[in-house]
Every structure is written in structure tokens, then in C-alpha cells.
Amino acid sequence: MARYIGAVCRQCRREGIKLYLKGDKCYSDKCAFSRRGYAPGQHGQGQARKKVSEYGLQLREKQRARRIYGILEKQFRNYFEKAERQKGITGENLLVMLERRLDNVVYRLGFASSRTQARQLVRHGHFVVNGHRVDIPSFMVKVGSTIQVKEESKETPVFKEIAEGLTHKTVPAWLELSAQDMVGKVVRYPAREEIDIPIQEHLIVELYSR
């Protein structure tokens, strides 16, 4: 399966929830989901009345999680298999791993307005992790990792705009942010209650356990 390159607002409408894939636009009146909160396509408005099977509910939950984090199917399945081998609750392990992705941490720190933008900025090599340039969005940060914007990147228009908003940014408790220096740190891994995505992870576990 290739990377999805269509209109991302259609994904929100298909999943029936806001996935916040376009940053600030998702909070404005221009949000397509706010204007047309039904599934896309000719029969979209009638789909809400259809009875969904147990399998359908599990599948939709998995698709929502994939789309929120911008991950392809094979990669998502690999994350699940790793989470299953770890100690603890598989579903929670899965979400913690997804939160540890570099593109997600960049987004959580406020260095990007959406995970999509964060992924693009990471790929373009704008970030340094523990003193080393990293351009892999799926790079897994660890406790103690420092993430900072490259010095030369701070002078670009996009990061000058981002820097203005950082002074009012509140980051999750498992992260620390020095807004002035544009440096973030992973203090610890997030607890489940600190992961604010609207996902019932037990349905994903049930889907892959079939």
C-alpha cells in the first residue's frame, strides 16, 4: 500500500471524528468535517444509519489510529507485534510506541502544527536528536533524549513563525520544552491517560488477535 496522497479531510469524514491532520485549519470554520460530518462519497450520508459489525468496529478503530499517526498498514502491524512481545498491556504498549516516534514528539513539543507537517520537517533534516541530525520520522526517542531545531533552521520563515507560538505552548507532562532555545526533552514515557487520542486500543488488539 502506498502513502495516501488524497484529500486528508476525507479521512476525518470517513472515520467520523476529527483526526487533526491539517493543524490550525482543523480548529477553524474551514474544517471540512465541521461542515460535512458524514462519510465521503455518493452514499456517505446514509452510511451512518447502517449497523456496523464487531469486526467493522475493530477495523475502523485500527484505521483511525493509523491515520492519526500517519502510518502504513505493514508498519502499524510491526508496531503491534513489538508491543505484544513487551511486558504489560499490549494496547497501551502500542500507543506508547507510537507516541515515541520522532515526528509525533516534534508535534507534541509544538515544533509543528500537525503530525503531517512534523513528518515533513523531520524528513528535511531540521532536527537534531542528542546532538545528531535525524531525518527519519519513525525514529524512536528514549527517556533522556533531547530534540532541538537546527541552528540554521531557526532562521527560516516557518520556524520563526513556530517560535512565536511556542511561548504559549503547553506540552505533555512527559516532555520538557525550552521555548527560547527550541529544545525539548523526553523526561519519561507517557502513561495511557496522558495520550489524548480518541482510540479504544483494546479493539485493535481484538482485531489482530482474530
N, C-alpha and C positions, 0 to 999 in steps of 0.2 A: 504494500500500500504506500502511495506517495504522500508527500506532505500536502495537506489541504491548502489550496490557494484561492478558494472561492470567497464569497462574502461571509465574514465571520459572524455577522449579525444573524444570519440564517441558522447558525449553530445554537445560539441562545434560544431562538424561536423553536427549534427542533427539540431542545431539551426542556423547554418550558420554564426556564429560570435564567436570570442574568448571570452570564459567565464572566463579565467584566473583561472582555478581550480587547477593548479599544480605549482603555484608560479613561480620561476625563469625559469623553463623549458618552460613556455609559451612564454618567451621572446627570447628563443634560437632557433637555427636551428633545434632542435629536436622536435619542436612543430608539432604534427600530423596535426593540422588544416592548418598550413602553407604548408605542403607537400601534403595534400589531403583535400582541402577545399570544398568537396562535402559531401552530406549525406552518412552515412554508409549503408551497405547492397548491395545486388546484383544490384539493380536498382538505386543506390544513385546518379550517375552522371546524370541520366535522370530526377530526381525529380525537378531540378532547372527550367526546361522548363515547368512544369505543372502550370496551372493557379490556384492560391490559393483563396478560397472563403473568404468573410469577416469574417465568423466565424473562419476559419482556421488561419487568421492573428491574430485575438484576442487570440486564443488558444496558438499560438506559442509565443506571447508576454508574456502571463502568465507563460508558461513553462520556458522561458528564465529567468524571474525574479526568479522563484522558484529555478532554478538550480544555478543561480549566488549566491544566499544566502544559498543554501543547505537546503531547507525547503520542507517538505512533503505537499501533497495536502490539507489535513484536517487542518493542522496548518496554511497554507497560507490563506485558506478561513476564518479562525478565525481572522487573522490579518485584512483581508479586511472588515469583519463585524464590527470590532472595529473602523477601520478608517472611515467607513461610519457613525458611530454614533458620531464622533467628529466634531467639528466646522471646517469649512474651506473646501478645495478641497480634495475630497476623495482619489484620486490618489496620491497626494503629501503627505497626511497623512499616506498612506500606506508605501511609500518609507521611510519616516522619522522613522516610527516604525521599519522597517527592519534595518535601519542604527543604531538604538539604541540597537540592540541585542549585548550582550557582545562579542560573537565570532566575529562579524563584527568590533566592536570598537577595539578589540585586534588586528585584521588585519590592521585596519586603522592607528593604532599607530605604526605599524611596529614590533610588538612583534611576528609576524608570517608571513610567506611568502605567505600564501593563507588563505582563509576562512576555507578551509578544515583542514589545519594544526592548525589554531586558535581554531576550534571546538574541535579538539583532545586534545590540550594543556589545554583548559578550563576544559574539562571532567576529565583530570588527576589531576586537583586541583592545577595548578601552579599559579593561580592569586588570588589577594585579592582586593575586592571592598569595599571601605570605612572602611577598617580595618577588614573585614570579608571574609573568604575563600568562594569563589563561584565556583561551578563546573557545573553550568547549562548554556549551550551555549545560550539559549533563554532569559536569564535574561535581563531585560530592565533597562539600565542605565538612570539616570536622570541628569539634569543640576546640576553641582557641584560634581558629583560622581568622585572619584579618583580610578584609576585602576593601580595596580602595580604588578610586578612579585614578588613572594615569595622570601625571602632572601635565603633560602636553594636551591631554583630552579635556582638562578643566577649562581651557581657553576656547573651546568650540562653542558655538551658539546653543546647541542642545543641552550641554552640561551647565552652561551659565544660567539657562532657564530653570534647569532642575535644581541648581544650587539655591535659587531664590525661594523655592518651596520647601527645602529641607529644614529651614529654621522652625517651621511649624509642624514638622513630621513627627508622628508618634510611632515608634517601631515596636514590634512584639517583644515581650519580656525576655525571650531567649536570645535577643540580639542587642548589641550596643551600637550607637551611632554618634560619631563626632561630625556634626553637620558642617562645621567650619573647615575641617580638613578633608571632608568627603571620604571618611574611613569608617568601616563597620567591622564589628567583631562578633563571632559566634560564641556566646557565653555558655550555652548548653543546648541540648536538643529540645525541641518543643514537646510539651505534653499535649495529649489529644484535645483537651478543652481550649488550648491556645491556637488550634488550627481552625480558622473560621470559614472553611469552605462548606457549602451545604451538601455534604455527601454522607450517605449511610454506608460506611465501608463494609459492614457485615454482608450486605447484598453482593458486593464484589467478591468477597470470599466464598459465598454460596455459589456464585456463578462459576468460578474457576474450580470449585470442588465437585462439580457435577461429573 
